[in-house]
């Protein structure tokens, strides 16, 4: 997944530049939903690695797109704090996910929960202005 972050930063950045941030966020949320559902259906570890790589790519579409939206809407005096909060909560979210996964050992249900949050993100993104 973390290798997907690296390639996703490049690919999703190019996608957002050419087709718009809203389109990138919508596509990424929808792909995140589909790939998390697909992750529960794979039959080999190699398939799971491929799905997680793709997930790493599409997560960056949401992260980068919403980051730029935040930059546009925050006043200049709040941008540094906004960046710190945004990046900080992203890291805290991954830390909490690791902790929850170590307690809640049913990995398929964790993927389903993440898929539902991606679906919610998709629905909220429909109301973003381009």
C-alpha positions as CSV (number, residue, x, y, z in Angstrom):
1,X,0.0,0.0,0.0
2,X,2.8,2.4,0.9
3,X,4.5,1.9,-2.5
4,X,1.1,2.8,-4.0
5,X,1.2,6.1,-2.1
6,X,4.4,7.0,-4.1
7,X,3.0,6.2,-7.5
8,X,-0.4,7.5,-6.5
9,X,1.0,10.9,-5.7
10,X,2.3,11.2,-9.2
11,X,-0.7,9.5,-11.0
12,X,-3.4,11.2,-9.1
13,X,-1.7,14.5,-9.3
14,X,-1.6,14.3,-13.0
15,X,-5.2,13.1,-13.1
16,X,-6.3,16.0,-10.9
17,X,-4.4,18.5,-13.1
18,X,-6.0,17.2,-16.3
19,X,-9.5,16.4,-15.2
20,X,-10.1,18.4,-12.0
21,X,-9.8,17.8,-8.3
22,X,-13.5,17.0,-7.8
23,X,-13.3,14.3,-10.5
24,X,-10.2,12.9,-8.9
25,X,-11.7,12.8,-5.4
26,X,-14.9,11.2,-6.7
27,X,-13.0,8.6,-8.7
28,X,-10.7,7.9,-5.8
29,X,-13.5,7.5,-3.3
30,X,-15.4,5.2,-5.6
31,X,-12.3,3.1,-6.4
32,X,-11.5,3.0,-2.7
33,X,-14.9,1.6,-2.0
34,X,-14.7,-1.0,-4.8
35,X,-11.1,-2.1,-4.0
36,X,-11.9,-2.5,-0.3
37,X,-14.8,-4.8,-1.2
38,X,-12.6,-6.6,-3.7
39,X,-9.9,-7.1,-1.0
40,X,-12.3,-9.3,0.9
41,X,-12.8,-11.5,-2.1
42,X,-9.3,-12.2,-3.2
43,X,-8.0,-15.8,-3.0
44,X,-4.2,-15.4,-2.9
45,X,-1.7,-13.2,-1.2
46,X,-0.5,-11.9,-4.6
47,X,-4.0,-10.7,-5.5
48,X,-4.2,-9.0,-2.1
49,X,-0.9,-7.2,-2.7
50,X,-2.2,-5.9,-6.1
51,X,-5.4,-4.7,-4.5
52,X,-3.5,-2.9,-1.7
53,X,-1.2,-1.3,-4.2
54,X,-4.2,0.0,-6.1
55,X,-5.7,1.2,-2.8
56,X,-2.5,3.1,-2.1
57,X,-2.8,4.9,-5.4
58,X,-6.4,5.9,-5.0
59,X,-6.1,7.0,-1.4
60,X,-3.6,9.6,-2.6
61,X,-6.3,11.0,-4.9
62,X,-8.5,11.8,-1.9
63,X,-5.6,13.0,0.2
64,X,-4.1,15.3,-2.4
65,X,-7.4,16.6,-3.7
66,X,-8.8,17.5,-0.3
67,X,-5.4,19.0,0.7
68,X,-5.6,21.4,-2.2
69,X,-9.2,22.3,-1.4
70,X,-8.2,23.0,2.1
71,X,-5.4,25.3,0.9
72,X,-7.8,27.3,-1.3
73,X,-10.4,27.8,1.4
74,X,-8.2,28.6,4.4
75,X,-7.1,32.1,5.1
76,X,-3.3,32.7,4.7
77,X,-2.9,33.1,8.5
78,X,-4.4,29.6,9.1
79,X,-2.7,27.6,6.4
80,X,0.3,26.5,8.4
81,X,-2.0,25.3,11.2
82,X,-4.4,23.7,8.7
83,X,-1.6,21.8,7.1
84,X,-0.3,20.5,10.4
85,X,-3.8,19.4,11.5
86,X,-4.6,17.8,8.2
87,X,-1.3,15.8,7.9
88,X,-1.4,15.0,11.7
89,X,-4.9,13.6,11.7
90,X,-4.0,11.5,8.6
91,X,-1.1,9.9,10.5
92,X,-3.2,9.5,13.6
93,X,-5.9,7.8,11.6
94,X,-3.4,5.2,10.3
95,X,-2.1,4.7,13.8
96,X,-5.6,4.1,15.1
97,X,-6.4,1.8,12.3
98,X,-3.3,-0.3,13.1
99,X,-4.4,-0.4,16.8
100,X,-7.9,-1.3,16.0
101,X,-6.8,-4.0,13.5
102,X,-4.6,-5.6,16.2
103,X,-7.6,-5.9,18.5
104,X,-10.3,-6.6,16.0
105,X,-8.8,-9.5,14.1
106,X,-11.6,-9.9,11.5
107,X,-9.7,-8.2,8.7
108,X,-12.6,-8.5,6.2
109,X,-15.0,-6.5,8.4
110,X,-12.3,-3.8,8.7
111,X,-12.2,-3.6,4.9
112,X,-16.0,-3.3,4.9
113,X,-15.9,-0.4,7.4
114,X,-13.2,1.4,5.3
115,X,-15.4,0.8,2.2
116,X,-18.3,2.4,3.9
117,X,-16.3,5.5,4.9
118,X,-15.1,5.7,1.2
119,X,-18.7,5.6,0.1
120,X,-19.6,8.3,2.6
121,X,-16.7,10.4,1.2
122,X,-18.0,9.8,-2.3
123,X,-21.5,11.1,-1.4
124,X,-20.0,14.2,0.4
125,X,-17.7,14.9,-2.5
126,X,-20.7,15.2,-4.8
127,X,-21.4,18.6,-3.2
128,X,-17.9,20.0,-3.7
129,X,-17.5,22.9,-6.1
130,X,-14.9,22.5,-8.8
